[in-house]
Amino acid sequence: MISFDQDYISITITDAILKMAHVRGSGTTFKLMNVFKKEIKELPEEEWPKIIRAALETFNVRKAKAIC
């Protein structure tokens, strides 16, 4: 269940692109706080976690729920 007083992170990985978004609920609305997009087609899968961690650090979120 989505709550209006919570941070959410969405991560989508396709064959070629990594997309991430940080959304924050406040009051009765949601606000898009951060987005990240990177082409990963040529990168080895072992590098993906490092890229995701680095992006999450730039989002500056301590506690967030994952959404699909």
KAQUI-V692205 format. One record per backbone hydrogen bond with DSSP energy under -0.5 kcal/mol. CO is the residue of the C=O (numbers start at 1). NH is the residue of the N-H. If there is no record, write none. Layout:
CO|NH / CO|NH
//
This chain:
3|6 / 6|25 / 7|65 / 8|23 / 9|67 / 10|21 / 12|19 / 16|40 / 16|41 / 17|14 / 18|38 / 19|12 / 20|36 / 21|10 / 21|23 / 22|33 / 22|34 / 23|8 / 24|31 / 26|28 / 26|29 / 29|26 / 31|24 / 31|33 / 34|22 / 36|20 / 38|18 / 40|43 / 44|47 / 44|48 / 45|48 / 45|49 / 47|51 / 48|52 / 49|53 / 50|54 / 51|55 / 52|56 / 53|57 / 54|58 / 55|59 / 56|60 / 56|61 / 57|60 / 65|9 / 67|11
//
